[in-house]
Amino acid sequence: MSMNLWIILLGGLATYLTRIGGHIVLSQFNTIHPRVQAGLEAVPAAVLTTLVAPAAMNGGPAEWAALLAAAIVGLRGPMFAAFVAGAAVLVAMRHWLS
């Protein structure tokens, strides 16, 4: 097998093990401590921040408008609606500004 295939297979295995590992560890407990629960609930927001922050810092008017639209929709609606609004504004602004 080629080296690239080994890298892909081992990367997939490592990804699988890290994802299933948390489930295996947490399944050993009857209850989850409130601090652990709060930490787990904060993970999606932390991941989203790591994706949005570079666009906010390095972006132009199109990215800022998309972030603003997503934030406004996110205050009133579900996260998916905020994502769709931000993506739609980003596509439209990039089309109009280019």
C-alpha positions as CSV (number, residue, x, y, z in Angstrom):
1,M,0.0,0.0,0.0
2,S,1.1,3.5,-0.6
3,M,2.1,5.9,2.1
4,N,-0.9,8.2,1.4
5,L,-3.3,5.4,1.9
6,W,-1.7,4.5,5.3
7,I,-1.9,8.1,6.4
8,I,-5.6,8.3,5.4
9,L,-6.4,5.0,7.2
10,L,-4.5,5.9,10.4
11,G,-6.0,9.4,10.4
12,G,-9.5,8.0,10.1
13,L,-8.8,5.5,12.9
14,A,-7.4,8.2,15.2
15,T,-10.5,10.4,14.5
16,Y,-12.8,7.5,15.2
17,L,-11.0,6.6,18.5
18,T,-11.0,10.2,19.7
19,R,-14.7,10.5,19.0
20,I,-15.8,7.2,20.5
21,G,-13.4,7.6,23.4
22,G,-15.5,10.3,25.1
23,H,-18.7,8.3,24.8
24,I,-17.0,5.2,26.3
25,V,-15.6,7.2,29.2
26,L,-18.8,9.0,30.0
27,S,-20.9,5.8,29.7
28,Q,-19.0,4.5,32.8
29,F,-20.7,7.0,35.0
30,N,-24.3,7.0,36.3
31,T,-24.4,10.7,36.6
32,I,-22.3,13.5,35.1
33,H,-21.1,16.3,37.4
34,P,-22.7,19.6,36.6
35,R,-19.3,21.2,35.8
36,V,-18.6,18.5,33.3
37,Q,-22.0,18.9,31.8
38,A,-21.5,22.7,31.5
39,G,-18.1,22.1,29.9
40,L,-19.6,19.7,27.3
41,E,-22.4,22.1,26.5
42,A,-19.8,24.9,25.9
43,V,-17.9,22.9,23.3
44,P,-20.1,23.8,20.3
45,A,-19.8,27.5,21.0
46,A,-16.1,27.2,21.4
47,V,-15.7,25.4,18.1
48,L,-17.9,28.0,16.4
49,T,-15.8,30.8,17.8
50,T,-12.6,29.3,16.5
51,L,-14.2,29.2,13.0
52,V,-15.8,32.7,13.1
53,A,-13.0,34.7,14.8
54,P,-10.5,34.6,11.9
55,A,-13.2,35.7,9.5
56,A,-14.1,38.5,11.8
57,M,-10.5,39.7,12.2
58,N,-9.3,39.2,8.7
59,G,-12.6,39.7,6.7
60,G,-13.9,42.6,4.9
61,P,-17.4,44.1,4.6
62,A,-19.0,40.9,3.2
63,E,-17.8,38.8,6.1
64,W,-18.8,41.5,8.7
65,A,-22.3,41.8,7.2
66,A,-22.7,38.0,7.3
67,L,-21.6,37.9,10.9
68,L,-24.0,40.7,11.8
69,A,-26.9,39.0,10.0
70,A,-26.1,35.7,11.7
71,A,-25.9,37.3,15.1
72,I,-29.2,39.2,14.6
73,V,-31.0,36.0,13.4
74,G,-29.3,34.0,16.1
75,L,-30.7,36.2,18.9
76,R,-34.3,35.4,17.8
77,G,-34.1,32.1,16.0
78,P,-32.5,28.7,16.0
79,M,-28.8,28.2,15.2
80,F,-29.5,26.7,11.8
81,A,-31.5,29.8,10.7
82,A,-28.6,32.0,11.8
83,F,-26.2,29.8,9.8
84,V,-28.4,30.1,6.7
85,A,-28.9,33.8,7.1
86,G,-25.1,34.4,7.5
87,A,-24.3,32.2,4.5
88,A,-26.9,33.9,2.3
89,V,-25.7,37.4,3.2
90,L,-22.0,36.3,2.6
91,V,-22.8,34.9,-0.8
92,A,-24.9,37.9,-1.8
93,M,-22.3,40.5,-0.5
94,R,-19.4,38.7,-2.2
95,H,-21.4,38.7,-5.5
96,W,-22.4,42.4,-5.3
97,L,-18.9,43.6,-4.1
98,S,-16.9,41.7,-6.6
